Amino acid sequence: MSSESPHQVWASDLSPFALKLRSMLDAVGASYRWLPESGGRAEGLRLFARIAWAKARRTAIRFPKMQPLDEYPLVPFVAATDGQIYYDSSSLAHWLDQTHPAPAGPLVPSEPGLAFLAALVDEAFDEFGLYMVHHNRWVLSAATNRAGLRVAEEFAPVLTRPLARLIGGRFPRRQTRRLPYLFSVAPPGAPPGPAGPLPAPAGFPATHALLDEAWQHTLAAMETLLDHQPYLLGERFTLADASAYGQLSMNLPDGLAAERLRELAPTTFAWLNRIRAGRHAASRGALAQSASLGPLLEIVGQTFVPLMQQNEAAFLAAHGSGERLFNERAFDAGRSLYDGELLGRPFRAVVKTFQVQVWRELRARFGQLEPAQRPTLPPETERALEAPLAAN
């Protein structure tokens, strides 16, 4: 880390978005304090109160500014030394490039076509990759992960130990209940996990096989790529790597999921551990779109892209009929649900406004590229990105 005044980061290592942010902070050499885990009680509580107040007043922002469809996460947040509170790991890459320019080059590539590729891969891992790794933690590794104990340990500095243990004990049950919101629906007759029955809401197609198939295809694509080059876009670490790392490395402490990852994708497993150890901070070199990126773009085009299309279409239909409740609150109320298909398999999901925002921003960014700047994409992905932007 540098000798500058440290930023305060409110985060948990259980969050893939926090892991992504930490990898970017380390890559650019920013100085930071990781709270509440590494701080005292008073410091942690002050930061928690600052963030809660900023969220209530909508002054915590997704750099460079908030958008109407944005939604606040639980973590991570950065209380910067300029006094502003920021959130959203993807936008924080742009903030870091402006405030902490790294000698090796920016996290978001300066060449427009590569910048778009970084954004596409980043959002694909953030929005669909999350479903795969959350499923791995709470289904595949339900009996081997220590997430509840880790929550208690991380938040012990700002809570009494009995309260931290209570929250840690409830955490696995909460995350298991949330599985269908995050796309994981158990098949009929699935055995219960340690935290209780695996949810299978009535009318929801089972998605465990879909998620496992997508994860294996993603790992195979990562192996193809990392067997030929050190990072996703070439010789140095970028936002694309940070997002892939954040999601896939979430399962490294989870026991069975980590063992399976190492078995299916040994090169990727080693790559994740190198970044976890901070060795990516020394990466230098040129960036370019290589042919080895093709398989990863293919699975992105088969999962993330159609999911974003179907989510936006459902949002337009629901919003047009007067619906205004979306995201997790709508899911819990049984509202704003829609049916779709990925990899030839059916699913049911709730409309997520932040994914509408993500998809619209990607299409707007793609539309701003000159023809000569456009990267090579699967034809279906290119057609989806060229679709006209909706009015509402």
DACORHU-V59275 format. One record per backbone hydrogen bond with DSSP energy under -0.5 kcal/mol. CO is the residue of the C=O (numbers start at 1). NH is the residue of the N-H. Records with the same first field share a line. If there is no record, write none. Layout:
# DACORHU-V59275
CO=NH + NH
This chain:
# DACORHU-V59275
7=9 + 33
8=10 + 79
9=11 + 35
10=76 + 77
12=15
15=19
16=20
17=21
18=22
19=23
20=24
21=25
22=26
23=27
24=28
25=29 + 30
29=2
31=7
33=9 + 35
34=38
35=11
36=39
40=44
41=45
42=46
43=47
44=48
45=49
46=50
47=51
48=52
49=53
50=54
51=55
52=56
53=57
54=58 + 59 + 60
55=58
59=61
61=63 + 87
62=65
67=70
76=88
77=10 + 79
78=80 + 86
79=8
80=83
84=80 + 86
85=61
86=78
87=63
88=92
89=93
90=93 + 94
91=95
92=96
93=97
94=98
95=99
96=100
102=105
107=109 + 239
111=115
112=116
113=117
114=118
115=119
116=120
117=121
118=122
119=123
120=124
121=125
122=126
123=127
124=128 + 129
125=130
128=131 + 132
129=133
130=134
131=135
132=136
133=137
134=138
135=139 + 140
136=141
139=142
141=144 + 145
146=150
147=151
148=152
149=153
150=154
151=155
152=156
155=158 + 159
156=159
160=164
161=165
162=166
163=167
164=168
165=169
166=170
167=171
168=172
170=174
171=175
172=176
173=177
174=178
176=179
178=182
179=184
180=183
183=185
185=207 + 208
187=190
193=196
196=193
199=186
201=204
203=205
207=211
208=212
209=213
210=214
211=215
212=216
213=217
214=218
215=219
216=220
217=221
218=222
219=223
220=224
221=225
222=226
223=227
225=228 + 229
231=234
233=288
234=231
238=242
239=243
240=244
241=245
242=246
243=247
244=248
245=249
246=250
247=250
248=251
249=252
251=254
254=256 + 257
255=259
256=260
257=261
258=262
259=263
260=264
261=265
265=269
266=270
267=271
268=272
269=273
270=274
271=275
272=276
273=277
274=279
275=278
278=281
279=282
280=283
286=235
288=290
290=293
291=294
293=296 + 297
294=298
295=299
296=300
297=301
298=302
299=303
300=303 + 305
302=343
303=307
304=308
305=309
306=310
307=311
308=312
309=313
310=314
311=315
312=316
313=317
314=318
315=319
316=320
317=321
318=323
319=322
324=326
326=329 + 330
327=331
328=332
329=333
330=334 + 335
331=334
336=351
338=349
340=347
342=345
345=342
347=340
349=338
351=327 + 353
352=355 + 356
353=357
354=358
355=359
356=360
357=361
358=362
359=363
360=364
361=365
362=366
363=367
364=368
366=369
370=373 + 374
371=374
375=377
378=381 + 382
379=383
380=384
381=385
382=386
383=387
384=387
